[in-house]
Amino acid sequence: MTTTNQKNLIKSPKLLIVAVVLGVILNPLNTTMITIALPSIKSEFQLTSTDIFFMGVTGVVLFNLLQFLALEQTTATNVGLISTLKTS
C-alpha cells in the first residue's frame, strides 16, 4: 500500500483524533451511568456480584484497548511510521 493510499484510508485524521479525545472525556460519564444501572441489571438477569464485576472489567479493558488502537493507528499514519516500517 502506498503512502497515497494510506492517506485515503483516514480522510480526516484530525476528526479521528477529536473523536478519540471525546471518547476519553465521555468515558467517566459512561462508567457512572453503568454503575447506577448495575443493581437493576443484576436483579433483572439474576447475576452474581462476580458476574457484574467481570462484566465491568471486560468493558473497561475493551474500551481502553480499542481507544489505544485507534489513537495509535492515527498517530502512526500521521507521522509516517507505517510506511517507514513497511519499507524496512
C-alpha positions in Angstrom: 0.0 0.0 0.0 1.5 3.3 -1.0 1.5 6.5 1.1 -1.2 8.0 -1.1 -3.5 5.1 -0.4 -2.8 5.3 3.4 -3.8 8.9 3.4 -7.1 8.0 1.7 -7.9 5.4 4.4 -8.3 8.2 7.0 -9.9 11.1 5.2 -9.7 13.4 8.2 -7.1 12.3 10.8 -7.9 15.4 12.9 -11.5 14.4 13.1 -10.5 10.9 14.3 -8.3 12.4 17.0 -11.2 14.6 18.1 -13.4 11.6 18.3 -10.9 9.6 20.4 -10.4 12.6 22.7 -14.2 12.9 23.1 -14.3 9.2 23.9 -11.7 9.8 26.7 -13.7 12.7 28.1 -17.1 10.8 28.0 -15.8 7.5 29.4 -16.3 8.6 33.1 -19.9 9.6 32.2 -20.5 6.2 30.6 -18.9 4.4 33.7 -21.2 6.4 36.0 -24.3 5.5 34.1 -23.4 1.8 34.1 -22.6 1.9 37.8 -26.1 3.4 38.5 -27.7 0.7 36.4 -25.8 -2.3 37.8 -28.2 -3.2 40.6 -31.2 -3.3 38.1 -29.1 -5.3 35.7 -28.1 -7.7 38.4 -31.6 -8.4 39.6 -33.1 -8.5 36.1 -30.7 -11.1 34.8 -30.2 -12.8 38.2 -26.4 -12.3 38.1 -24.0 -12.6 40.9 -21.6 -9.9 42.1 -18.8 -11.7 40.4 -20.6 -11.7 37.1 -21.2 -8.0 37.4 -17.5 -7.4 38.3 -16.2 -9.3 35.3 -18.7 -7.5 33.0 -17.4 -4.2 34.2 -13.7 -5.1 34.0 -14.2 -6.6 30.5 -16.0 -3.4 29.3 -13.2 -1.1 30.6 -10.4 -3.2 29.2 -12.1 -3.5 25.8 -12.9 0.2 25.6 -9.3 1.2 26.5 -7.8 -1.3 24.1 -9.9 -0.1 21.2 -9.2 3.5 22.1 -5.5 2.9 22.2 -5.5 1.1 18.8 -7.5 3.9 17.2 -5.1 6.6 18.5 -2.0 4.6 17.7 -3.2 4.0 14.1 -3.9 7.7 13.6 -0.6 8.8 15.1 1.4 6.2 13.2 -0.3 7.2 9.9 0.3 11.0 10.5 3.9 10.6 11.5 4.6 8.2 8.6 5.6 5.3 10.8 3.5 2.8 8.8 5.3 3.5 5.5 8.6 3.6 7.3 8.0 0.2 8.9 6.8 -1.4 5.7 9.9 -0.3 3.8 12.4 -1.5 6.5 
